[in-house]
Amino acid sequence: MNPHNATQRRKFLQRAGIAAALAALTLQPLGAFAQSGAAWPARPLRLIAGYPAGSSPDVQARLVAEHLTKALGVAVVVENKPGAGGNIGADLIAKADDGHTIGIIGNGPLTSAKFLYTKLPYDPAKDFAPIVLVGSAPLVWVAPKAAVTGSVADYIKAVKAGGNKVNYGSIGAGSGGHLGMELINEKLGLQAVHIPFAGGPAILNGMLGGEIQITLLPGSTVAPLVQSGKLAAIAVTSSARSPLTPDLPSMTEIGAQGINIEVWNAIMAPAKMPAEHQAKLNAELAKILQGKEVKEKLLTLGWKVEDTSAKALADRIRSDTALYGALISAKGYKLD
């Protein structure tokens, strides 16, 4: 081979090698950028509801999923994973690592569960990213109509005088109705005794049958019996009056300052979900929940839509955790 031609060939190969290396270096960040900037979600989203079909969280999940499907352009599929008061579903959400799983969780698994269960399989403070509060509602304090003959103040005096002969019902230890009534006992100096029941209907039957004299239940549950005159509504368990029941006094008004007990459901994501995906979900869900159609639908179901920012949800989780945690620790309640 001609020496001149060999030298030229070596130079050509050197230049080609350098060009290839530069191309590889240039394409590497571009590829990474293309991957991180890819459209999300890239496939259907799972929306886990840790509660049975027909429950309030399930109904809310399906309402949200219908509208979120349209907003994101991919199917949002609700999967019911009931059990352990919502803790099973919460654990599935916390441990999901596919980037396309979110869920709806009630306040219990996110606030009181860590104090009630010694072996909770997830950490509510570390394993979730708050997305949006879907709806909240205070409980309504109700009593037999015959027991309320004067003012609310007169009724409370009578309950106080009844001491531990007054019973109250809830759906079980650690429930909102149980913890809420224990807080009311403390604030108002009552001694009402807890009797657990299997559910709202059983509680109401127990009240109508004289087994219990007080209960705290959602307004939608007690409304028919209040309207029929069989039960009397005393107050709501929130610190201020609720737009759901504007005629009922708040805890503050009846002398139970500092109590703000509400049930609520929230959309949560695994903590490992990228921040930009969390932000996208919050933006779309906030628009959906603040829209007239969904907001009014939730109102008819007995739920109010409030601040839909992720920060508001995070703040709510922290404040309720502190409230329930102090009570549960002081009383020594445990469910396992």
C-alpha positions as CSV (number, residue, x, y, z in Angstrom):
1,M,0.0,0.0,0.0
2,N,1.2,3.5,-0.8
3,P,2.6,5.1,2.4
4,H,0.9,8.3,1.7
5,N,-2.5,6.5,1.3
6,A,-1.9,4.6,4.6
7,T,-1.3,7.9,6.4
8,Q,-4.4,9.4,5.0
9,R,-6.4,6.4,6.0
10,R,-5.1,6.6,9.6
11,K,-6.1,10.3,9.8
12,F,-9.6,9.5,8.4
13,L,-10.2,6.8,10.9
14,Q,-9.0,9.0,13.7
15,R,-11.3,11.8,12.6
16,A,-14.2,9.3,12.3
17,G,-13.5,7.9,15.8
18,I,-13.5,11.4,17.3
19,A,-16.7,12.3,15.5
20,A,-18.4,9.1,16.7
21,A,-17.3,9.8,20.3
22,L,-18.6,13.3,20.1
23,A,-21.9,12.1,18.7
24,A,-22.2,9.6,21.5
25,L,-21.6,12.3,24.1
26,T,-24.0,14.6,22.4
27,L,-26.8,12.1,22.1
28,Q,-26.6,10.8,25.6
29,P,-28.0,13.9,27.4
30,L,-30.5,14.3,24.5
31,G,-31.7,10.8,25.0
32,A,-32.0,11.3,28.8
33,F,-33.9,14.6,28.2
34,A,-36.3,12.9,25.8
35,Q,-36.9,10.2,28.3
36,S,-37.6,12.5,31.3
37,G,-39.7,14.9,29.1
38,A,-41.8,12.1,27.7
39,A,-45.5,12.4,27.8
40,W,-47.0,11.2,31.2
41,P,-49.0,9.3,31.9
42,A,-47.9,6.9,29.2
43,R,-50.5,4.2,30.0
44,P,-53.6,3.8,32.1
45,L,-53.5,5.0,35.7
46,R,-54.6,2.7,38.6
47,L,-56.7,4.5,41.2
48,I,-56.8,2.2,44.3
49,A,-59.7,2.6,46.7
50,G,-59.0,0.7,49.9
51,Y,-62.7,0.4,50.6
52,P,-65.6,-1.6,49.3
53,A,-67.7,-0.7,46.3
54,G,-70.5,1.7,47.1
55,S,-68.6,3.3,50.0
56,S,-68.0,7.1,50.0
57,P,-64.4,6.8,49.0
58,D,-65.3,4.4,46.2
59,V,-68.1,6.8,44.9
60,Q,-65.7,9.7,45.0
61,A,-63.0,7.7,43.3
62,R,-65.2,6.8,40.4
63,L,-66.5,10.4,40.0
64,V,-63.0,11.7,39.9
65,A,-61.7,8.9,37.6
66,E,-64.4,9.7,35.0
67,H,-63.2,13.3,34.6
68,L,-59.5,12.6,35.1
69,T,-59.7,10.1,32.2
70,K,-60.9,12.9,29.9
71,A,-58.3,15.4,31.2
72,L,-55.3,13.1,30.9
73,G,-56.3,11.2,27.8
74,V,-55.7,7.8,29.3
75,A,-58.0,5.5,31.3
76,V,-58.1,5.9,35.0
77,V,-59.2,2.6,36.4
78,V,-60.5,2.3,40.0
79,E,-59.5,-0.9,41.8
80,N,-61.1,-1.8,45.1
81,K,-58.7,-3.2,47.7
82,P,-60.8,-3.1,50.9
83,G,-59.6,-4.2,54.3
84,A,-58.3,-3.1,57.7
85,G,-60.1,0.2,57.6
86,G,-58.4,1.3,54.4
87,N,-54.9,0.3,55.6
88,I,-54.5,-2.5,53.0
89,G,-55.2,-0.1,50.1
90,A,-53.0,2.6,51.6
91,D,-50.1,0.1,51.8
92,L,-50.5,-0.9,48.2
93,I,-50.4,2.8,47.2
94,A,-47.3,3.4,49.3
95,K,-45.4,0.6,47.8
96,A,-46.4,1.0,44.2
97,D,-43.3,1.7,42.0
98,D,-44.8,1.6,38.5
99,G,-45.2,5.4,38.2
100,H,-48.8,5.0,37.3
101,T,-50.5,4.1,40.6
102,I,-52.4,6.6,42.8
103,G,-55.2,6.1,45.3
104,I,-57.9,7.5,47.4
105,I,-57.4,7.3,51.2
106,G,-59.6,8.3,54.1
107,N,-58.3,10.3,57.0
108,G,-57.8,7.3,59.3
109,P,-55.0,5.5,57.5
110,L,-53.2,8.8,57.1
111,T,-53.6,10.2,60.7
112,S,-54.7,8.0,63.5
113,A,-53.6,4.6,62.2
114,K,-49.9,5.1,63.1
115,F,-50.9,5.4,66.7
116,L,-53.5,2.6,66.7
117,Y,-51.4,-0.1,65.0
118,T,-48.0,-1.1,66.3
119,K,-47.1,-2.9,63.1
120,L,-48.5,-0.6,60.4
121,P,-46.7,-1.7,57.2
122,Y,-46.3,1.9,55.9
123,D,-45.2,5.2,57.2
124,P,-48.0,7.8,56.6
125,A,-45.5,10.7,57.0
126,K,-42.8,9.3,54.6
127,D,-44.4,7.0,52.1
128,F,-47.0,9.2,50.4
129,A,-47.1,12.4,48.4
130,P,-50.3,14.5,49.0
131,I,-52.1,15.3,45.8
132,V,-55.5,16.8,46.6
133,L,-58.3,16.7,49.2
134,V,-61.4,15.4,47.4
135,G,-64.1,16.2,50.0
136,S,-64.6,16.7,53.7
137,A,-67.6,16.6,56.0
138,P,-68.1,17.1,59.7
139,L,-70.0,14.5,61.7
140,V,-73.3,15.4,63.2
141,W,-74.1,14.9,66.9
142,V,-77.5,13.4,67.2
143,A,-79.7,12.2,70.0
144,P,-83.3,10.8,70.5
145,K,-85.7,13.6,69.8
146,A,-87.4,13.1,73.2
147,A,-84.1,13.8,75.0
148,V,-83.9,17.3,73.6
149,T,-86.7,19.4,75.1
150,G,-84.9,22.8,75.6
151,S,-81.9,24.5,74.3
152,V,-78.6,22.8,73.3
153,A,-77.1,24.1,76.5
154,D,-79.9,22.5,78.5
155,Y,-79.4,19.2,76.7
156,I,-75.6,19.2,77.4
157,K,-76.3,19.9,81.1
158,A,-78.6,16.9,81.1
159,V,-76.0,14.7,79.5
160,K,-73.4,15.8,82.0
161,A,-75.7,15.1,84.9
162,G,-76.3,11.6,83.4
163,G,-72.7,10.7,84.0
164,N,-71.6,7.2,82.9
165,K,-75.2,6.1,82.4
166,V,-75.2,7.9,79.0
167,N,-73.9,5.6,76.2
168,Y,-72.7,6.6,72.7
169,G,-72.2,4.5,69.7
170,S,-69.6,4.4,66.9
171,I,-68.5,2.1,64.2
172,G,-65.6,0.9,66.3
173,A,-62.6,1.8,68.4
174,G,-60.3,4.3,66.6
175,S,-63.1,5.5,64.3
176,G,-63.9,9.2,63.8
177,G,-67.0,8.9,65.9
178,H,-65.2,7.2,68.7
179,L,-62.2,9.6,68.9
180,G,-64.5,12.6,68.3
181,M,-66.8,11.7,71.2
182,E,-63.9,11.1,73.5
183,L,-62.6,14.6,72.7
184,I,-66.1,16.0,73.4
185,N,-66.2,14.1,76.7
186,E,-62.9,15.8,77.7
187,K,-63.9,19.3,76.5
188,L,-67.4,19.3,78.0
189,G,-66.7,17.2,81.1
190,L,-69.0,14.4,80.0
191,Q,-68.7,10.7,80.9
192,A,-70.5,9.1,78.0
193,V,-69.5,5.4,77.6
194,H,-68.5,3.9,74.2
195,I,-70.4,1.0,72.7
196,P,-69.1,-0.2,69.3
197,F,-71.4,-1.2,66.5
198,A,-71.0,-2.9,63.1
199,G,-72.0,0.2,61.1
200,G,-74.2,3.3,60.8
201,P,-77.5,1.5,60.4
202,A,-76.8,-0.7,63.5
203,I,-75.9,2.5,65.5
204,L,-79.2,4.2,64.5
205,N,-81.2,1.0,65.4
206,G,-79.4,1.0,68.8
207,M,-80.4,4.6,69.4
208,L,-84.0,4.1,68.4
209,G,-84.1,1.0,70.7
210,G,-82.7,3.0,73.6
211,E,-79.3,1.2,73.8
212,I,-77.4,4.4,73.2
213,Q,-78.2,8.1,73.7
214,I,-75.6,9.8,71.5
215,T,-73.8,9.2,68.3
216,L,-71.6,11.1,65.8
217,L,-72.4,10.2,62.2
218,P,-72.2,11.8,58.7
219,G,-75.1,14.2,58.0
220,S,-76.2,12.1,55.0
221,T,-76.6,9.1,57.3
222,V,-78.7,10.8,60.0
223,A,-80.7,13.2,57.8
224,P,-83.8,11.0,57.2
225,L,-84.3,10.3,60.9
226,V,-83.8,14.0,61.8
227,Q,-86.2,15.1,59.1
228,S,-88.8,12.6,60.3
229,G,-88.6,13.9,63.8
230,K,-87.2,10.7,65.4
231,L,-83.8,12.2,66.1
232,A,-82.5,15.6,67.0
233,A,-79.3,17.1,65.6
234,I,-77.3,18.9,68.3
235,A,-74.2,20.2,66.5
236,V,-71.6,19.5,63.9
237,T,-68.1,18.4,65.0
238,S,-66.2,21.0,63.0
239,S,-64.8,24.2,64.7
240,A,-67.0,26.4,62.5
241,R,-70.4,25.9,61.0
242,S,-70.6,23.8,57.9
243,P,-72.2,24.8,54.6
244,L,-73.6,21.3,54.5
245,T,-75.7,22.0,57.7
246,P,-75.6,25.8,58.2
247,D,-78.3,25.8,60.9
248,L,-76.4,23.6,63.3
249,P,-73.9,25.1,65.8
250,S,-70.3,24.3,65.7
251,M,-68.1,22.8,68.4
252,T,-66.8,26.2,69.3
253,E,-70.4,27.5,69.8
254,I,-71.3,24.8,72.2
255,G,-68.2,25.3,74.3
256,A,-65.9,22.5,72.9
257,Q,-63.2,24.9,71.6
258,G,-60.3,23.3,69.7
259,I,-62.3,20.4,68.3
260,N,-62.4,20.1,64.6
261,I,-63.4,16.6,63.7
262,E,-64.2,15.9,60.0
263,V,-64.1,12.8,57.8
264,W,-62.3,13.3,54.5
265,N,-60.9,11.5,51.6
266,A,-57.8,12.4,49.6
267,I,-56.0,11.5,46.5
268,M,-52.5,10.4,47.4
269,A,-49.5,9.1,45.3
270,P,-46.4,7.1,46.3
271,A,-43.7,9.4,47.7
272,K,-41.4,8.2,44.9
273,M,-43.6,9.6,42.1
274,P,-41.7,12.4,40.4
275,A,-42.6,15.9,41.5
276,E,-43.7,17.0,38.1
277,H,-46.2,14.2,37.8
278,Q,-47.6,15.0,41.3
279,A,-48.0,18.6,40.1
280,K,-49.7,17.6,37.0
281,L,-52.2,15.5,38.9
282,N,-52.9,18.2,41.4
283,A,-53.5,20.8,38.6
284,E,-55.9,18.6,36.8
285,L,-57.7,17.3,39.9
286,A,-58.1,20.9,41.3
287,K,-59.8,22.0,38.1
288,I,-62.1,19.0,38.2
289,L,-63.0,19.4,41.9
290,Q,-63.5,23.1,41.7
291,G,-65.7,22.7,38.5
292,K,-69.4,23.4,39.0
293,E,-70.5,19.9,38.0
294,V,-68.3,17.9,40.3
295,K,-68.5,20.3,43.2
296,E,-72.3,20.3,43.1
297,K,-72.4,16.5,42.8
298,L,-70.2,16.1,45.9
299,L,-72.4,18.6,47.7
300,T,-75.5,16.5,47.0
301,L,-73.6,13.5,48.4
302,G,-72.8,15.4,51.6
303,W,-69.2,16.5,50.9
304,K,-67.7,20.0,50.6
305,V,-64.8,20.9,48.4
306,E,-62.3,23.1,50.1
307,D,-58.7,24.2,49.3
308,T,-57.4,21.9,46.6
309,S,-53.7,22.7,46.9
310,A,-51.3,19.9,47.8
311,K,-50.0,22.1,50.7
312,A,-53.5,22.4,52.2
313,L,-53.8,18.6,52.2
314,A,-50.3,18.2,53.8
315,D,-51.3,20.7,56.5
316,R,-54.5,18.9,57.2
317,I,-52.8,15.6,57.6
318,R,-50.3,17.1,60.0
319,S,-52.9,18.9,62.1
320,D,-55.2,15.9,62.3
321,T,-52.3,13.6,63.1
322,A,-51.4,15.8,66.1
323,L,-55.0,16.0,67.3
324,Y,-55.7,12.3,67.2
325,G,-52.2,11.3,68.2
326,A,-52.4,13.2,71.5
327,L,-55.7,11.6,72.4
328,I,-54.8,8.1,71.4
329,S,-51.5,8.2,73.2
330,A,-53.1,9.6,76.4
331,K,-55.9,7.0,76.4
332,G,-53.6,4.1,75.3
333,Y,-55.9,2.9,72.5
334,K,-54.5,0.0,70.4
335,L,-56.1,-2.1,67.7
336,D,-53.5,-4.8,67.5
